[in-house]
Each structure stands twice: as structure tokens, then as C-alpha cells.
Amino acid sequence: MAPLLEARGLSRSFGHVRALDDASFDIDAGEVVALIGDNGAGKSTLVKALTGNLAVDAGDLYFEGRQVTITSPHQASEMGMEVVYQDLALAPHLNPVQNMFLGREIPRKGLFGSLGFMDEKQMRAKAEAGFADLGGTVRSFTSPVGSMSGGQRQQIAIVRAISWADKIVFLDEPTAALGVVQTKNVLDTIKRVRDKGIAVVLISHSMPHVLEVADRIQVMRLGTRVATMPAEGTTVEQLVGAMTGALDSQTVNRRNSATLEDSAS
Ligand SMILES: Nc1ncnc2c1ncn2[C@@H]1O[C@H](COP(=O)(O)OP(=O)(O)OP(=O)(O)O)[C@@H](O)[C@H]1O
């Protein structure tokens, strides 16, 4: 069966920097694929190219087996794909329900048709169902999200994304700057998203998190995919080796061990 989303030979340069250099990618429905690579390897650029946020110089995209051109984030949304960026793009003064429907309010039908108001009751019910479904730990639907913890905000952003995306959610460093308990909650949320049949693309620098939650790992180096491996049976040392190019040498040298320490902390 064809992958849900596949990229072949994507290239994109910024001046003399080849951010993507013949890069490939693929993900199946209901699969968690981690995208790893050193700083500047091209992970964010690849996600932008896959979700209509960046035009490529060359390469082809296939969605559910059909060749497609995705020219805007709106088009990606319509196809069932959402991106959760590191800044989460939540409005801090609004509550989780209002954030979930920001820009997508459900109009209330009145005697004279849509009056342009949000149907608060309907939105709240949908939001609560979304959170209950994912077993999230968000306790208040009425407090501003700015008053909530980083882990809760991350979960709100994920629930918002999957409320609108039924095919693929892209998460850019969702556990960065989170504590142990909050990280666990977010990783559990990712697993439940996968269990709903929604594919998850996870950009992460944390190898332990990647190994815990991903089904498959795609390694990028210098703008291209250099390795794809199943998470099961793969070690942090092998991932670091693939990222740095040391895998073939079978030796994890001192520098890699240091990188390992950094990423595991
Ligand atoms: N808009 C841009 N203008 C110029 N150069 C860019 C632009 N976007 C990305 N690049 C360059 O492309 C390369 C790949 O960047 P990208 O952000 O995709 O890497 P990354 O793997 O996501 O890195 P990180 O882990 O640090 O976020 C880098 O050398 C970066 O400086």
C-alpha cells in the first residue's frame, strides 16, 4: 500500500545553503515517525515543505498514493494535516476552548440564520470531548492558557491540532523545556493520537523520547535522509552514529558520547 504521505527528492536552497538536498520522507497512517538530525540538518525545512509553508526547488509529493502540490498551509489543513510549532501559537489570554476554536468559531444559528456568534456550548462540548478522548491533564476549561504549565499548553495545542487534522500532526520539539511528568503526559498524548489512527511526525533532539514513542525514525544530515530505522531494537548510540555519520565506522567515539550525554539529559 502507498504511504499516507511521501516525499521524493526534495531540494531547497537559501542562497548557497542547501537546506534540503534530494531529501525523501514517508509516513503511514497511524504511525509515529521521528525526524532527527543535528542542528541545521533540514528537519524544520522539510516539515515546512511537506505542509505548504515553503516552496521547493525540486522534488515530488505524494498523498495517499496520488501526486500532489501543496501550496499553502490552508491546503494542508484541508487535506487533514496540522503543524504544532514550538511557540504553540496559543493566545495566552484565552481559555482552552476559545483557543481550540480560534479563527474557526462555530456560528450560532438564529432566527435569521447565522448571527456570527460563536456557539459556546457546542464549542465547549467539542473541546471537552477532545480532551477526554486523549486523557489530557488540562484541569480548567475556563482559565486563560497563559496561566497554565508548559505541559498543559502543549497538550492543548496538540488537542487543537488533532481536532482539525484527521490524517497527520507534525510536532516540532513538543517536549523541549518540559519537566519529567509533563513530558510523560505529552508522550502519552502522542501515543493516544497514534491509537486514533492519526499519523504523527515528531521532530525531537531527545533520543530517549524518540525511542519511547516512535515506530520509525528517519535521520537527516546535511539536508538529506541518511537513514530510516525502526525504533524497536535501535539504541541511542546507533541514532547518534547515524546523525553524525559515525554509524558505519562501528565506533562511537568520545565526541558522540558527549552528544549522547547532552541529548539524554
Ligand atoms: N529562511 C531561511 N533563510 C536562510 N537559511 C535558512 C532558512 N531556513 C533554513 N535555513 C538554513 O537551512 C539549514 C537547515 O535549517 P533547518 O531549520 O531546516 O534545520 P533543523 O534540522 O530544523 O535545525 P534545528 O534542529 O536547529 O532546528 C540551516 O543551515 C539553516 O540555517
The ligand as a MOL file (V3000), in Angstrom:
LIG
                    3D

  0  0  0     0  0            999 V3000
M  V30 BEGIN CTAB
M  V30 COUNTS 31 33 0 0 0
M  V30 BEGIN ATOM
M  V30 1 N 14.5720 31.0580 5.6590 0
M  V30 2 C 15.8670 30.6910 5.6530 0
M  V30 3 N 16.8010 31.5010 5.1490 0
M  V30 4 C 18.0980 31.1380 5.0910 0
M  V30 5 N 18.5690 29.9410 5.5240 0
M  V30 6 C 17.6780 29.0900 6.0580 0
M  V30 7 C 16.2820 29.4130 6.1430 0
M  V30 8 N 15.6380 28.3540 6.7030 0
M  V30 9 C 16.5670 27.4310 6.9510 0
M  V30 10 N 17.8030 27.8500 6.5700 0
M  V30 11 C 19.0670 27.1170 6.6780 0
M  V30 12 O 18.7930 25.7940 6.2110 0
M  V30 13 C 19.5080 24.8320 7.0040 0
M  V30 14 C 18.5030 23.8460 7.5820 0
M  V30 15 O 17.7450 24.5040 8.5840 0
M  V30 16 P 16.5730 23.8070 9.3990 0
M  V30 17 O 15.9920 24.8600 10.2930 0
M  V30 18 O 15.6580 23.1100 8.4860 0
M  V30 19 O 17.3700 22.7360 10.2620 0
M  V30 20 P 16.8770 21.8870 11.5000 0
M  V30 21 O 17.3340 20.4900 11.2720 0
M  V30 22 O 15.4270 22.0940 11.7210 0
M  V30 23 O 17.7230 22.5270 12.6900 0
M  V30 24 P 17.3920 22.7390 14.2530 0
M  V30 25 O 17.4490 21.3910 14.8890 0
M  V30 26 O 18.4990 23.6350 14.7050 0
M  V30 27 O 16.0400 23.3850 14.3560 0
M  V30 28 C 20.2680 25.6350 8.0390 0
M  V30 29 O 21.5900 25.8220 7.5580 0
M  V30 30 C 19.5150 26.9360 8.1200 0
M  V30 31 O 20.3500 27.9820 8.5190 0
M  V30 END ATOM
M  V30 BEGIN BOND
M  V30 1 1 1 2
M  V30 2 1 2 3
M  V30 3 2 2 7
M  V30 4 2 3 4
M  V30 5 1 4 5
M  V30 6 2 5 6
M  V30 7 1 6 7
M  V30 8 1 6 10
M  V30 9 1 7 8
M  V30 10 2 8 9
M  V30 11 1 9 10
M  V30 12 1 10 11
M  V30 13 1 11 12
M  V30 14 1 11 30
M  V30 15 1 12 13
M  V30 16 1 13 14
M  V30 17 1 13 28
M  V30 18 1 14 15
M  V30 19 1 15 16
M  V30 20 2 16 17
M  V30 21 1 16 18
M  V30 22 1 16 19
M  V30 23 1 19 20
M  V30 24 2 20 21
M  V30 25 1 20 22
M  V30 26 1 20 23
M  V30 27 1 23 24
M  V30 28 2 24 25
M  V30 29 1 24 26
M  V30 30 1 24 27
M  V30 31 1 28 29
M  V30 32 1 28 30
M  V30 33 1 30 31
M  V30 END BOND
M  V30 END CTAB
M  END
